Amino acid sequence: MDLYTLLREFADSWMLLFLFCFFIGCVIWAFRPGSRKTHQDTANIPFRHEDKPASDSDAQIKEVRS
């Protein structure tokens, strides 16, 4: 049995199952109840400084807090 055939059988069976489980895990992680605040904060980034641009001091304060 050559290497290509062995890898092809592995990809058709176990790797497919692994990648499917990984995908389901990512979906569950993204929609978990605790991530709502993070998603809302990220979605509102374009509207944070709608009135005026952020100053350099605002950016530095954000970096220190992170």
CHARMM internal coordinates of N, CA and C (Angstrom, degrees):
IC EDIT
DIST 1 N 1 CA 1.4507
DIST 1 CA 1 C 1.5341
ANGL 1 N 1 CA 1 C 108.38
DIST 1 C 2 N 1.2965
ANGL 1 CA 1 C 2 N 116.30
DIHE 1 N 1 CA 1 C 2 N 127.83
DIST 2 N 2 CA 1.4566
ANGL 1 C 2 N 2 CA 119.01
DIHE 1 CA 1 C 2 N 2 CA -178.32
DIST 2 CA 2 C 1.5370
ANGL 2 N 2 CA 2 C 110.99
DIHE 1 C 2 N 2 CA 2 C -85.05
DIST 2 C 3 N 1.3163
ANGL 2 CA 2 C 3 N 114.95
DIHE 2 N 2 CA 2 C 3 N 167.69
DIST 3 N 3 CA 1.4623
ANGL 2 C 3 N 3 CA 121.75
DIHE 2 CA 2 C 3 N 3 CA -175.42
DIST 3 CA 3 C 1.5268
ANGL 3 N 3 CA 3 C 111.77
DIHE 2 C 3 N 3 CA 3 C -64.03
DIST 3 C 4 N 1.3290
ANGL 3 CA 3 C 4 N 117.29
DIHE 3 N 3 CA 3 C 4 N -39.71
DIST 4 N 4 CA 1.4609
ANGL 3 C 4 N 4 CA 120.62
DIHE 3 CA 3 C 4 N 4 CA -179.16
DIST 4 CA 4 C 1.5247
ANGL 4 N 4 CA 4 C 111.01
DIHE 3 C 4 N 4 CA 4 C -59.77
DIST 4 C 5 N 1.3039
ANGL 4 CA 4 C 5 N 117.05
DIHE 4 N 4 CA 4 C 5 N -45.93
DIST 5 N 5 CA 1.4650
ANGL 4 C 5 N 5 CA 120.99
DIHE 4 CA 4 C 5 N 5 CA -179.13
DIST 5 CA 5 C 1.5232
ANGL 5 N 5 CA 5 C 110.60
DIHE 4 C 5 N 5 CA 5 C -64.08
DIST 5 C 6 N 1.3177
ANGL 5 CA 5 C 6 N 116.84
DIHE 5 N 5 CA 5 C 6 N -40.58
DIST 6 N 6 CA 1.4564
ANGL 5 C 6 N 6 CA 120.91
DIHE 5 CA 5 C 6 N 6 CA 179.11
DIST 6 CA 6 C 1.5328
ANGL 6 N 6 CA 6 C 110.96
DIHE 5 C 6 N 6 CA 6 C -63.37
DIST 6 C 7 N 1.3265
ANGL 6 CA 6 C 7 N 116.46
DIHE 6 N 6 CA 6 C 7 N -47.13
DIST 7 N 7 CA 1.4620
ANGL 6 C 7 N 7 CA 119.86
DIHE 6 CA 6 C 7 N 7 CA 179.26
DIST 7 CA 7 C 1.5227
ANGL 7 N 7 CA 7 C 111.60
DIHE 6 C 7 N 7 CA 7 C -66.80
DIST 7 C 8 N 1.3026
ANGL 7 CA 7 C 8 N 117.69
DIHE 7 N 7 CA 7 C 8 N -35.15
DIST 8 N 8 CA 1.4626
ANGL 7 C 8 N 8 CA 121.32
DIHE 7 CA 7 C 8 N 8 CA 178.42
DIST 8 CA 8 C 1.5286
ANGL 8 N 8 CA 8 C 110.77
DIHE 7 C 8 N 8 CA 8 C -64.56
DIST 8 C 9 N 1.3061
ANGL 8 CA 8 C 9 N 117.76
DIHE 8 N 8 CA 8 C 9 N -43.00
DIST 9 N 9 CA 1.4641
ANGL 8 C 9 N 9 CA 121.12
DIHE 8 CA 8 C 9 N 9 CA 178.04
DIST 9 CA 9 C 1.5259
ANGL 9 N 9 CA 9 C 110.78
DIHE 8 C 9 N 9 CA 9 C -65.29
DIST 9 C 10 N 1.3287
ANGL 9 CA 9 C 10 N 116.77
DIHE 9 N 9 CA 9 C 10 N -39.58
DIST 10 N 10 CA 1.4586
ANGL 9 C 10 N 10 CA 120.92
DIHE 9 CA 9 C 10 N 10 CA 177.57
DIST 10 CA 10 C 1.5264
ANGL 10 N 10 CA 10 C 110.92
DIHE 9 C 10 N 10 CA 10 C -63.59
DIST 10 C 11 N 1.3253
ANGL 10 CA 10 C 11 N 116.59
DIHE 10 N 10 CA 10 C 11 N -43.82
DIST 11 N 11 CA 1.4659
ANGL 10 C 11 N 11 CA 120.87
DIHE 10 CA 10 C 11 N 11 CA -179.38
DIST 11 CA 11 C 1.5191
ANGL 11 N 11 CA 11 C 111.20
DIHE 10 C 11 N 11 CA 11 C -66.73
DIST 11 C 12 N 1.3041
ANGL 11 CA 11 C 12 N 117.69
DIHE 11 N 11 CA 11 C 12 N -35.72
DIST 12 N 12 CA 1.4600
ANGL 11 C 12 N 12 CA 121.28
DIHE 11 CA 11 C 12 N 12 CA -179.86
DIST 12 CA 12 C 1.5170
ANGL 12 N 12 CA 12 C 113.16
DIHE 11 C 12 N 12 CA 12 C -73.11
DIST 12 C 13 N 1.3097
ANGL 12 CA 12 C 13 N 117.85
DIHE 12 N 12 CA 12 C 13 N -19.62
DIST 13 N 13 CA 1.4627
ANGL 12 C 13 N 13 CA 118.82
DIHE 12 CA 12 C 13 N 13 CA -175.56
DIST 13 CA 13 C 1.5229
ANGL 13 N 13 CA 13 C 111.87
DIHE 12 C 13 N 13 CA 13 C -115.29
DIST 13 C 14 N 1.3140
ANGL 13 CA 13 C 14 N 117.37
DIHE 13 N 13 CA 13 C 14 N -79.86
DIST 14 N 14 CA 1.4609
ANGL 13 C 14 N 14 CA 121.19
DIHE 13 CA 13 C 14 N 14 CA -171.69
DIST 14 CA 14 C 1.5240
ANGL 14 N 14 CA 14 C 113.96
DIHE 13 C 14 N 14 CA 14 C -70.61
DIST 14 C 15 N 1.3091
ANGL 14 CA 14 C 15 N 117.32
DIHE 14 N 14 CA 14 C 15 N -38.63
DIST 15 N 15 CA 1.4577
ANGL 14 C 15 N 15 CA 119.14
DIHE 14 CA 14 C 15 N 15 CA 179.94
DIST 15 CA 15 C 1.5271
ANGL 15 N 15 CA 15 C 110.66
DIHE 14 C 15 N 15 CA 15 C -67.48
DIST 15 C 16 N 1.3168
ANGL 15 CA 15 C 16 N 117.48
DIHE 15 N 15 CA 15 C 16 N -37.87
DIST 16 N 16 CA 1.4567
ANGL 15 C 16 N 16 CA 120.78
DIHE 15 CA 15 C 16 N 16 CA 176.33
DIST 16 CA 16 C 1.5218
ANGL 16 N 16 CA 16 C 110.42
DIHE 15 C 16 N 16 CA 16 C -61.81
DIST 16 C 17 N 1.3049
ANGL 16 CA 16 C 17 N 117.29
DIHE 16 N 16 CA 16 C 17 N -43.73
DIST 17 N 17 CA 1.4600
ANGL 16 C 17 N 17 CA 121.48
DIHE 16 CA 16 C 17 N 17 CA 177.96
DIST 17 CA 17 C 1.5262
ANGL 17 N 17 CA 17 C 110.93
DIHE 16 C 17 N 17 CA 17 C -64.44
DIST 17 C 18 N 1.3202
ANGL 17 CA 17 C 18 N 117.46
DIHE 17 N 17 CA 17 C 18 N -43.03
DIST 18 N 18 CA 1.4613
ANGL 17 C 18 N 18 CA 121.27
DIHE 17 CA 17 C 18 N 18 CA 178.79
DIST 18 CA 18 C 1.5306
ANGL 18 N 18 CA 18 C 111.70
DIHE 17 C 18 N 18 CA 18 C -61.84
DIST 18 C 19 N 1.3231
ANGL 18 CA 18 C 19 N 117.34
DIHE 18 N 18 CA 18 C 19 N -46.91
DIST 19 N 19 CA 1.4655
ANGL 18 C 19 N 19 CA 120.72
DIHE 18 CA 18 C 19 N 19 CA -178.50
DIST 19 CA 19 C 1.5274
ANGL 19 N 19 CA 19 C 111.61
DIHE 18 C 19 N 19 CA 19 C -66.96
DIST 19 C 20 N 1.3219
ANGL 19 CA 19 C 20 N 117.68
DIHE 19 N 19 CA 19 C 20 N -34.83
DIST 20 N 20 CA 1.4573
ANGL 19 C 20 N 20 CA 120.79
DIHE 19 CA 19 C 20 N 20 CA 175.87
DIST 20 CA 20 C 1.5260
ANGL 20 N 20 CA 20 C 110.54
DIHE 19 C 20 N 20 CA 20 C -64.97
DIST 20 C 21 N 1.3114
ANGL 20 CA 20 C 21 N 117.76
DIHE 20 N 20 CA 20 C 21 N -44.58
DIST 21 N 21 CA 1.4708
ANGL 20 C 21 N 21 CA 121.39
DIHE 20 CA 20 C 21 N 21 CA 177.36
DIST 21 CA 21 C 1.5273
ANGL 21 N 21 CA 21 C 111.06
DIHE 20 C 21 N 21 CA 21 C -64.63
DIST 21 C 22 N 1.3180
ANGL 21 CA 21 C 22 N 117.18
DIHE 21 N 21 CA 21 C 22 N -38.61
DIST 22 N 22 CA 1.4611
ANGL 21 C 22 N 22 CA 120.91
DIHE 21 CA 21 C 22 N 22 CA 177.04
DIST 22 CA 22 C 1.5233
ANGL 22 N 22 CA 22 C 110.60
DIHE 21 C 22 N 22 CA 22 C -62.49
DIST 22 C 23 N 1.3187
ANGL 22 CA 22 C 23 N 117.83
DIHE 22 N 22 CA 22 C 23 N -43.37
DIST 23 N 23 CA 1.4623
ANGL 22 C 23 N 23 CA 122.57
DIHE 22 CA 22 C 23 N 23 CA 178.55
DIST 23 CA 23 C 1.5263
ANGL 23 N 23 CA 23 C 110.62
DIHE 22 C 23 N 23 CA 23 C -61.99
DIST 23 C 24 N 1.3158
ANGL 23 CA 23 C 24 N 117.65
DIHE 23 N 23 CA 23 C 24 N -46.46
DIST 24 N 24 CA 1.4626
ANGL 23 C 24 N 24 CA 121.26
DIHE 23 CA 23 C 24 N 24 CA 179.39
DIST 24 CA 24 C 1.5344
ANGL 24 N 24 CA 24 C 109.75
DIHE 23 C 24 N 24 CA 24 C -62.34
DIST 24 C 25 N 1.3214
ANGL 24 CA 24 C 25 N 117.58
DIHE 24 N 24 CA 24 C 25 N -40.34
DIST 25 N 25 CA 1.4595
ANGL 24 C 25 N 25 CA 121.31
DIHE 24 CA 24 C 25 N 25 CA 177.49
DIST 25 CA 25 C 1.5206
ANGL 25 N 25 CA 25 C 112.01
DIHE 24 C 25 N 25 CA 25 C -62.41
DIST 25 C 26 N 1.3312
ANGL 25 CA 25 C 26 N 117.38
DIHE 25 N 25 CA 25 C 26 N -40.70
DIST 26 N 26 CA 1.4768
ANGL 25 C 26 N 26 CA 120.85
DIHE 25 CA 25 C 26 N 26 CA 178.10
DIST 26 CA 26 C 1.5208
ANGL 26 N 26 CA 26 C 111.50
DIHE 25 C 26 N 26 CA 26 C -65.18
DIST 26 C 27 N 1.3112
ANGL 26 CA 26 C 27 N 117.09
DIHE 26 N 26 CA 26 C 27 N -40.57
DIST 27 N 27 CA 1.4621
ANGL 26 C 27 N 27 CA 120.83
DIHE 26 CA 26 C 27 N 27 CA 178.69
DIST 27 CA 27 C 1.5189
ANGL 27 N 27 CA 27 C 110.37
DIHE 26 C 27 N 27 CA 27 C -64.63
DIST 27 C 28 N 1.3145
ANGL 27 CA 27 C 28 N 117.41
DIHE 27 N 27 CA 27 C 28 N -45.17
DIST 28 N 28 CA 1.4699
ANGL 27 C 28 N 28 CA 121.11
DIHE 27 CA 27 C 28 N 28 CA 178.93
DIST 28 CA 28 C 1.5259
ANGL 28 N 28 CA 28 C 110.03
DIHE 27 C 28 N 28 CA 28 C -63.10
DIST 28 C 29 N 1.3340
ANGL 28 CA 28 C 29 N 117.64
DIHE 28 N 28 CA 28 C 29 N -41.29
DIST 29 N 29 CA 1.4598
ANGL 28 C 29 N 29 CA 120.97
DIHE 28 CA 28 C 29 N 29 CA -179.99
DIST 29 CA 29 C 1.5279
ANGL 29 N 29 CA 29 C 111.13
DIHE 28 C 29 N 29 CA 29 C -65.09
DIST 29 C 30 N 1.3236
ANGL 29 CA 29 C 30 N 117.52
DIHE 29 N 29 CA 29 C 30 N -39.65
DIST 30 N 30 CA 1.4665
ANGL 29 C 30 N 30 CA 120.70
DIHE 29 CA 29 C 30 N 30 CA -178.27
DIST 30 CA 30 C 1.5254
ANGL 30 N 30 CA 30 C 112.09
DIHE 29 C 30 N 30 CA 30 C -69.17
DIST 30 C 31 N 1.3208
ANGL 30 CA 30 C 31 N 117.39
DIHE 30 N 30 CA 30 C 31 N -32.49
DIST 31 N 31 CA 1.4588
ANGL 30 C 31 N 31 CA 121.06
DIHE 30 CA 30 C 31 N 31 CA -177.11
DIST 31 CA 31 C 1.5206
ANGL 31 N 31 CA 31 C 113.17
DIHE 30 C 31 N 31 CA 31 C -102.55
DIST 31 C 32 N 1.3231
ANGL 31 CA 31 C 32 N 117.93
DIHE 31 N 31 CA 31 C 32 N 18.10
DIST 32 N 32 CA 1.4609
ANGL 31 C 32 N 32 CA 120.02
DIHE 31 CA 31 C 32 N 32 CA 179.05
DIST 32 CA 32 C 1.5304
ANGL 32 N 32 CA 32 C 109.58
DIHE 31 C 32 N 32 CA 32 C -68.05
DIST 32 C 33 N 1.3227
ANGL 32 CA 32 C 33 N 118.32
DIHE 32 N 32 CA 32 C 33 N 152.84
DIST 33 N 33 CA 1.4726
ANGL 32 C 33 N 33 CA 120.56
DIHE 32 CA 32 C 33 N 33 CA -176.48
DIST 33 CA 33 C 1.5248
ANGL 33 N 33 CA 33 C 113.69
DIHE 32 C 33 N 33 CA 33 C -60.81
DIST 33 C 34 N 1.3025
ANGL 33 CA 33 C 34 N 119.96
DIHE 33 N 33 CA 33 C 34 N -32.74
DIST 34 N 34 CA 1.4497
ANGL 33 C 34 N 34 CA 122.30
DIHE 33 CA 33 C 34 N 34 CA -176.23
DIST 34 CA 34 C 1.5206
ANGL 34 N 34 CA 34 C 114.74
DIHE 33 C 34 N 34 CA 34 C -74.32
DIST 34 C 35 N 1.3186
ANGL 34 CA 34 C 35 N 118.36
DIHE 34 N 34 CA 34 C 35 N -10.89
DIST 35 N 35 CA 1.4578
ANGL 34 C 35 N 35 CA 120.29
DIHE 34 CA 34 C 35 N 35 CA -176.06
DIST 35 CA 35 C 1.5289
ANGL 35 N 35 CA 35 C 113.33
DIHE 34 C 35 N 35 CA 35 C -92.85
DIST 35 C 36 N 1.3034
ANGL 35 CA 35 C 36 N 118.44
DIHE 35 N 35 CA 35 C 36 N 1.29
DIST 36 N 36 CA 1.4647
ANGL 35 C 36 N 36 CA 121.11
DIHE 35 CA 35 C 36 N 36 CA -176.99
DIST 36 CA 36 C 1.5361
ANGL 36 N 36 CA 36 C 111.74
DIHE 35 C 36 N 36 CA 36 C -60.35
DIST 36 C 37 N 1.3293
ANGL 36 CA 36 C 37 N 117.06
DIHE 36 N 36 CA 36 C 37 N -44.91
DIST 37 N 37 CA 1.4737
ANGL 36 C 37 N 37 CA 120.47
DIHE 36 CA 36 C 37 N 37 CA -178.99
DIST 37 CA 37 C 1.5270
ANGL 37 N 37 CA 37 C 110.63
DIHE 36 C 37 N 37 CA 37 C -63.81
DIST 37 C 38 N 1.3011
ANGL 37 CA 37 C 38 N 117.64
DIHE 37 N 37 CA 37 C 38 N -41.11
DIST 38 N 38 CA 1.4599
ANGL 37 C 38 N 38 CA 121.77
DIHE 37 CA 37 C 38 N 38 CA 179.38
DIST 38 CA 38 C 1.5230
ANGL 38 N 38 CA 38 C 110.99
DIHE 37 C 38 N 38 CA 38 C -62.68
DIST 38 C 39 N 1.3293
ANGL 38 CA 38 C 39 N 116.57
DIHE 38 N 38 CA 38 C 39 N -44.68
DIST 39 N 39 CA 1.4638
ANGL 38 C 39 N 39 CA 120.33
DIHE 38 CA 38 C 39 N 39 CA 179.96
DIST 39 CA 39 C 1.5298
ANGL 39 N 39 CA 39 C 111.45
DIHE 38 C 39 N 39 CA 39 C -65.91
DIST 39 C 40 N 1.3130
ANGL 39 CA 39 C 40 N 117.66
DIHE 39 N 39 CA 39 C 40 N -39.54
DIST 40 N 40 CA 1.4596
ANGL 39 C 40 N 40 CA 120.63
DIHE 39 CA 39 C 40 N 40 CA 178.88
DIST 40 CA 40 C 1.5311
ANGL 40 N 40 CA 40 C 110.53
DIHE 39 C 40 N 40 CA 40 C -66.63
DIST 40 C 41 N 1.3217
ANGL 40 CA 40 C 41 N 116.84
DIHE 40 N 40 CA 40 C 41 N -41.61
DIST 41 N 41 CA 1.4638
ANGL 40 C 41 N 41 CA 120.46
DIHE 40 CA 40 C 41 N 41 CA 178.70
DIST 41 CA 41 C 1.5301
ANGL 41 N 41 CA 41 C 110.82
DIHE 40 C 41 N 41 CA 41 C -62.57
DIST 41 C 42 N 1.3003
ANGL 41 CA 41 C 42 N 117.08
DIHE 41 N 41 CA 41 C 42 N -43.10
DIST 42 N 42 CA 1.4585
ANGL 41 C 42 N 42 CA 121.50
DIHE 41 CA 41 C 42 N 42 CA 179.02
DIST 42 CA 42 C 1.5267
ANGL 42 N 42 CA 42 C 111.24
DIHE 41 C 42 N 42 CA 42 C -66.52
DIST 42 C 43 N 1.3213
ANGL 42 CA 42 C 43 N 117.16
DIHE 42 N 42 CA 42 C 43 N -38.65
DIST 43 N 43 CA 1.4662
ANGL 42 C 43 N 43 CA 120.56
DIHE 42 CA 42 C 43 N 43 CA -179.50
DIST 43 CA 43 C 1.5255
ANGL 43 N 43 CA 43 C 111.89
DIHE 42 C 43 N 43 CA 43 C -67.44
DIST 43 C 44 N 1.3316
ANGL 43 CA 43 C 44 N 118.16
DIHE 43 N 43 CA 43 C 44 N -26.94
DIST 44 N 44 CA 1.4549
ANGL 43 C 44 N 44 CA 121.39
DIHE 43 CA 43 C 44 N 44 CA -177.08
DIST 44 CA 44 C 1.5340
ANGL 44 N 44 CA 44 C 114.19
DIHE 43 C 44 N 44 CA 44 C -92.33
DIST 44 C 45 N 1.3122
ANGL 44 CA 44 C 45 N 118.54
DIHE 44 N 44 CA 44 C 45 N 4.90
DIST 45 N 45 CA 1.4624
ANGL 44 C 45 N 45 CA 121.71
DIHE 44 CA 44 C 45 N 45 CA -179.45
DIST 45 CA 45 C 1.5341
ANGL 45 N 45 CA 45 C 112.31
DIHE 44 C 45 N 45 CA 45 C -55.28
DIST 45 C 46 N 1.3308
ANGL 45 CA 45 C 46 N 120.44
DIHE 45 N 45 CA 45 C 46 N -44.67
DIST 46 N 46 CA 1.4751
ANGL 45 C 46 N 46 CA 118.78
DIHE 45 CA 45 C 46 N 46 CA -178.48
DIST 46 CA 46 C 1.5339
ANGL 46 N 46 CA 46 C 113.93
DIHE 45 C 46 N 46 CA 46 C -65.47
DIST 46 C 47 N 1.3184
ANGL 46 CA 46 C 47 N 118.12
DIHE 46 N 46 CA 46 C 47 N -18.52
DIST 47 N 47 CA 1.4565
ANGL 46 C 47 N 47 CA 121.20
DIHE 46 CA 46 C 47 N 47 CA -175.52
DIST 47 CA 47 C 1.5249
ANGL 47 N 47 CA 47 C 113.93
DIHE 46 C 47 N 47 CA 47 C -103.14
DIST 47 C 48 N 1.2965
ANGL 47 CA 47 C 48 N 118.89
DIHE 47 N 47 CA 47 C 48 N 5.06
DIST 48 N 48 CA 1.4701
ANGL 47 C 48 N 48 CA 121.56
DIHE 47 CA 47 C 48 N 48 CA -175.38
DIST 48 CA 48 C 1.5181
ANGL 48 N 48 CA 48 C 112.47
DIHE 47 C 48 N 48 CA 48 C -63.91
DIST 48 C 49 N 1.3036
ANGL 48 CA 48 C 49 N 116.83
DIHE 48 N 48 CA 48 C 49 N -45.37
DIST 49 N 49 CA 1.4705
ANGL 48 C 49 N 49 CA 120.95
DIHE 48 CA 48 C 49 N 49 CA -176.69
DIST 49 CA 49 C 1.5208
ANGL 49 N 49 CA 49 C 108.62
DIHE 48 C 49 N 49 CA 49 C -118.77
DIST 49 C 50 N 1.3105
ANGL 49 CA 49 C 50 N 115.37
DIHE 49 N 49 CA 49 C 50 N 58.94
DIST 50 N 50 CA 1.4498
ANGL 49 C 50 N 50 CA 120.58
DIHE 49 CA 49 C 50 N 50 CA -176.95
DIST 50 CA 50 C 1.5294
ANGL 50 N 50 CA 50 C 111.53
DIHE 49 C 50 N 50 CA 50 C -69.41
DIST 50 C 51 N 1.3393
ANGL 50 CA 50 C 51 N 117.71
DIHE 50 N 50 CA 50 C 51 N -34.89
DIST 51 N 51 CA 1.4596
ANGL 50 C 51 N 51 CA 121.24
DIHE 50 CA 50 C 51 N 51 CA -177.78
DIST 51 CA 51 C 1.5199
ANGL 51 N 51 CA 51 C 112.35
DIHE 50 C 51 N 51 CA 51 C -75.29
DIST 51 C 52 N 1.3092
ANGL 51 CA 51 C 52 N 116.29
DIHE 51 N 51 CA 51 C 52 N -43.71
DIST 52 N 52 CA 1.4595
ANGL 51 C 52 N 52 CA 121.17
DIHE 51 CA 51 C 52 N 52 CA -177.24
DIST 52 CA 52 C 1.5203
ANGL 52 N 52 CA 52 C 108.40
DIHE 51 C 52 N 52 CA 52 C -148.97
DIST 52 C 53 N 1.2989
ANGL 52 CA 52 C 53 N 118.05
DIHE 52 N 52 CA 52 C 53 N 155.42
DIST 53 N 53 CA 1.4668
ANGL 52 C 53 N 53 CA 120.34
DIHE 52 CA 52 C 53 N 53 CA 178.23
DIST 53 CA 53 C 1.5226
ANGL 53 N 53 CA 53 C 110.96
DIHE 52 C 53 N 53 CA 53 C -66.48
DIST 53 C 54 N 1.2852
ANGL 53 CA 53 C 54 N 115.66
DIHE 53 N 53 CA 53 C 54 N 154.97
DIST 54 N 54 CA 1.4619
ANGL 53 C 54 N 54 CA 120.70
DIHE 53 CA 53 C 54 N 54 CA 177.69
DIST 54 CA 54 C 1.5193
ANGL 54 N 54 CA 54 C 109.56
DIHE 53 C 54 N 54 CA 54 C -69.94
DIST 54 C 55 N 1.3182
ANGL 54 CA 54 C 55 N 116.02
DIHE 54 N 54 CA 54 C 55 N 140.71
DIST 55 N 55 CA 1.4603
ANGL 54 C 55 N 55 CA 119.77
DIHE 54 CA 54 C 55 N 55 CA 177.00
DIST 55 CA 55 C 1.5249
ANGL 55 N 55 CA 55 C 109.82
DIHE 54 C 55 N 55 CA 55 C -83.48
DIST 55 C 56 N 1.3011
ANGL 55 CA 55 C 56 N 116.40
DIHE 55 N 55 CA 55 C 56 N 168.80
DIST 56 N 56 CA 1.4621
ANGL 55 C 56 N 56 CA 120.47
DIHE 55 CA 55 C 56 N 56 CA 179.47
DIST 56 CA 56 C 1.5242
ANGL 56 N 56 CA 56 C 111.09
DIHE 55 C 56 N 56 CA 56 C -63.92
DIST 56 C 57 N 1.3255
ANGL 56 CA 56 C 57 N 116.77
DIHE 56 N 56 CA 56 C 57 N -35.07
DIST 57 N 57 CA 1.4642
ANGL 56 C 57 N 57 CA 119.02
DIHE 56 CA 56 C 57 N 57 CA -179.02
DIST 57 CA 57 C 1.5305
ANGL 57 N 57 CA 57 C 111.02
DIHE 56 C 57 N 57 CA 57 C -67.93
DIST 57 C 58 N 1.3467
ANGL 57 CA 57 C 58 N 118.12
DIHE 57 N 57 CA 57 C 58 N -34.00
DIST 58 N 58 CA 1.4662
ANGL 57 C 58 N 58 CA 120.63
DIHE 57 CA 57 C 58 N 58 CA 176.03
DIST 58 CA 58 C 1.5188
ANGL 58 N 58 CA 58 C 110.63
DIHE 57 C 58 N 58 CA 58 C -63.80
DIST 58 C 59 N 1.3079
ANGL 58 CA 58 C 59 N 116.66
DIHE 58 N 58 CA 58 C 59 N -40.97
DIST 59 N 59 CA 1.4658
ANGL 58 C 59 N 59 CA 121.21
DIHE 58 CA 58 C 59 N 59 CA 179.96
DIST 59 CA 59 C 1.5212
ANGL 59 N 59 CA 59 C 110.51
DIHE 58 C 59 N 59 CA 59 C -66.14
DIST 59 C 60 N 1.3227
ANGL 59 CA 59 C 60 N 117.55
DIHE 59 N 59 CA 59 C 60 N -39.92
DIST 60 N 60 CA 1.4653
ANGL 59 C 60 N 60 CA 120.27
DIHE 59 CA 59 C 60 N 60 CA -179.64
DIST 60 CA 60 C 1.5105
ANGL 60 N 60 CA 60 C 110.75
DIHE 59 C 60 N 60 CA 60 C -67.83
DIST 60 C 61 N 1.3246
ANGL 60 CA 60 C 61 N 117.54
DIHE 60 N 60 CA 60 C 61 N -38.82
DIST 61 N 61 CA 1.4721
ANGL 60 C 61 N 61 CA 121.32
DIHE 60 CA 60 C 61 N 61 CA 178.51
DIST 61 CA 61 C 1.5208
ANGL 61 N 61 CA 61 C 109.67
DIHE 60 C 61 N 61 CA 61 C -63.40
DIST 61 C 62 N 1.3280
ANGL 61 CA 61 C 62 N 117.21
DIHE 61 N 61 CA 61 C 62 N -41.94
DIST 62 N 62 CA 1.4658
ANGL 61 C 62 N 62 CA 121.58
DIHE 61 CA 61 C 62 N 62 CA 178.42
DIST 62 CA 62 C 1.5163
ANGL 62 N 62 CA 62 C 110.78
DIHE 61 C 62 N 62 CA 62 C -60.99
DIST 62 C 63 N 1.3431
ANGL 62 CA 62 C 63 N 117.29
DIHE 62 N 62 CA 62 C 63 N -42.24
DIST 63 N 63 CA 1.4631
ANGL 62 C 63 N 63 CA 120.86
DIHE 62 CA 62 C 63 N 63 CA -179.02
DIST 63 CA 63 C 1.5125
ANGL 63 N 63 CA 63 C 111.00
DIHE 62 C 63 N 63 CA 63 C -65.81
DIST 63 C 64 N 1.3162
ANGL 63 CA 63 C 64 N 118.02
DIHE 63 N 63 CA 63 C 64 N -37.77
DIST 64 N 64 CA 1.4702
ANGL 63 C 64 N 64 CA 121.36
DIHE 63 CA 63 C 64 N 64 CA -179.10
DIST 64 CA 64 C 1.5173
ANGL 64 N 64 CA 64 C 109.59
DIHE 63 C 64 N 64 CA 64 C -68.33
DIST 64 C 65 N 1.3180
ANGL 64 CA 64 C 65 N 117.77
DIHE 64 N 64 CA 64 C 65 N -39.42
DIST 65 N 65 CA 1.4749
ANGL 64 C 65 N 65 CA 121.63
DIHE 64 CA 64 C 65 N 65 CA -179.01
DIST 65 CA 65 C 1.5091
ANGL 65 N 65 CA 65 C 112.44
DIHE 64 C 65 N 65 CA 65 C -70.43
DIST 65 C 66 N 1.3189
ANGL 65 CA 65 C 66 N 118.35
DIHE 65 N 65 CA 65 C 66 N -27.20
DIST 66 N 66 CA 1.4764
ANGL 65 C 66 N 66 CA 121.51
DIHE 65 CA 65 C 66 N 66 CA -176.66
DIST 66 CA 66 C 1.4744
ANGL 66 N 66 CA 66 C 112.90
DIHE 65 C 66 N 66 CA 66 C -74.07
END
COOR INIT
IC SEED 1 N 1 CA 1 C
IC BUILD
